[in-house]
Amino acid sequence: MSTASDRLIENELNECAEIDADTPQGAQLFLIRFNREIERLIEEYDLQTVGEAIWDIYGCGADLGRGATDPSAASGFADFYESMESLYASFARHCENRYGHSQGGSFATACSMLWDMDSGLSYRTFDPEFIPTHIADKLLDFGLSHRHAAVQESFLHGLGHLHYRRPDFVIAKVSAFLLRKDLSPEIRAYAKQSQCGAVM
C-alpha cells in the first residue's frame, strides 16, 4: 500500500517525465528540482509528508540519493550541492531554532539526520575521490556559518560521523566553527562532541 510520501515522489517523477531518474544524471536533475521546490511541496502536501519523502529519497539504499552523487554525474555536482542550500533554507524556515529540535516530526528529523541517511550523500560528499573538495567545502561552510541552530546541528552531526575517516579535517572545521561568538551553549557543547566523533 502506497504512502503519502510514495505518492508525492511518484507525482514529482511524473511531472518531470523527460528526466530518466533511473540514471545517475537523471536522479541528480530530479533531486536538484526537488531540493529547490520544498516550499511548493509543503504547500501542496504537508510538512511531515515532505519530511518522509526526504527520508525515502536520501535514506539508506535509496537509488535517487545514490545516483545524484555517482561519479558519472560529476558535471552536475556543483548544481546539486547548491540545491542542498535551498533544502536547508526550508529546514531553517520550518524547524525550531534550537539544538535538539528533531522531536518535531519527520521533517525536523530529516534535517537533523540528513547526513545519517546515507544513500551515499555522507560518505561521498566529504571524500575527495568522489566529490571535488571545493564543492563539498562550499556546502559545509554554508552550513557551519548559518545562524540557525537546526542547520548548525545537522552539519555538526555529519562531521561527527566523518571523524573516524578524516579526524584532522573534522577537528579543523569544528575548531573554526567554535571561534564563533554567537553559538548557543548547547550547540557549542555538541560541536565539541562532534569534534571527537561522539555523536549518535
N, C-alpha and C positions, 0 to 999 in steps of 0.2 A: 504494500500500500504506500503510495507516494505521500511525502510530507509537504508542508508549505514551502520548505527550503528547496525540495526537489522541483516543485512547480516553478518557483522563482528562477532557478538555474535553467530549467528547460525552456521557459518563456524567453529568457535573455538569449539563450543559444539560438532560438528560432528567430529572434529579432535581428540577429546578425548571421543569417544563414549563408552569406557569402564567405564567411570565415570557416575554414576546416579546423575546428577546435581539437581534432584528434592528432594534429601535427603540433610540434613544439611552437612553430611560428604562429599558428592559429590560436593555440592556447594562450600564448603571450598577448596577442592582439585582443582576445576576448577579455583577459584579465585587466589589461590597460583600460578598456572601456568600463568594465565592472568597477574598478577602483575609483574611476573618475565620476561615476554616476551613483555613488552610495546614497546621496541625499534624495535623488529621484526614487531610488528603490525603497527607501524608508517611507516616503510619501505613498508609494503605490502598494506596499505591503505593510510591514511594521518593523519596529526596531529589532525585536527578537528574531523574527524570521530572517532578516538580513544577517544578524549575528550567526544564526545557524548555517546560512549559506556560506559565510566566510569560513566557518569550520569545515564545511563539506568541500570547499574549493581548495583550501590550503592545508587541510589535515593530512595525517599520515596516509600514504597510499593514494592521494588524490592526483589524478592524471593532469588536471589543469594546472595546479600549482607546480608540479614537477616539470611539466612541459615548458612553462614560462621561463625557467632558469636553465633549460637544457643548452649546452654549448652550441648546438646547431642553430639556436635562435639569438646568437650573440649580437647581431646587428640591431636588435631591438632592446637590448638590456637598458640603455640609458632612458628610453621612454618608459619602460616597465618600472624601473625603480623610481623615476619621477612620479609615476602614477601612485606609488605607495605613499607619497607625501599627501596626495589627495585623500587616500584612505585614512591616514592618520588625522587629517583635518576633520574628518567626520567623527573619528574616535574622540577627538578633543571637544567637539561640539556636543556630543551626546553622553559622554562618560563623566562621572563625578571627578572634580579636580582635587583628587587626594590619593595618597598611597592606599592600597588595599581595596580599590574600587570594584574589584572583579565579582563581587557578590550581586551585582546589579543585573544579572541575567546573561543570556548568551552573547549579546553584543559587547558588553563590558568584559566578559571573559575572553572573547576573541581578541580584544585589544591587549589585555594583559598577557595572553598566552600565544600570540601570533608566532613568535619565534620558537614555540614548543610544538607547533602543529606538524611538524616537519615533513612536508612533501618534497623537500629539497631546499626550501627557502633559507633555512638557517645554515645548514652545513655548506651549501654552495655560495651563499651571499658573501660570507667572510672568508672564503678560500680563494686566494688569488689565482689558483689554477682554473677556477670556474668563472669568477666574475672579476673584471679589472678593478684594482684597488681604488682608483679614483671614483668609480661609480658607486661602489659599496660605501666608501667613506663619505660621500655626499649625503647619502640617506642617513647614515649613522650620525653624522654631525648635525643634520636636521633634527633628529630625534633627541640628541643629547643637549641641544641648545634650545629646545622647546620649553615654553613656560608652563605647560600643562603637566600636572603630576602623573596623570594616567599614561601619557605618552612617554615621559621620562621612565616610569616604572617598566613599561613594555620593553624599551630598548635596553635597560639595565638587566632585565630578565634574560634577554637574548645574549648579552655579553657574559652573564654569569654561566650560562651553559657552554659558551665558547671557551671558557677559561682553560679547560683541560687540554684543548688543542692548541690554543695560542695565548698562553698566560701573559707573555710580555706585552702583546698587543692590547689585551684587556686591561691590564694594570695601567698602561699608559693612557688609554682612553678614559678610564674611570678616574684616574688621578686628575686629569684635566677637568673633568666634569665636577669633581669635588672642590675645585677652586671657585666655583660659583657661590655668590653670597646670598642668592635668593632661594635656596633649597629648603624644603621643609625638613624638620628633624627626622621624620620617618623615611623620606626619600634619601637623605644623607646616610642614614643607617643602612638602608637597603643597598645603596651604592657600595658601601664598604663590604657588605656580604657578597655582592656580585664580583667584586674585585678579586676575591679568593675562591670564586666558584660555589659559594654556599647558597645556592638558590634551588627551589624545588620545581 
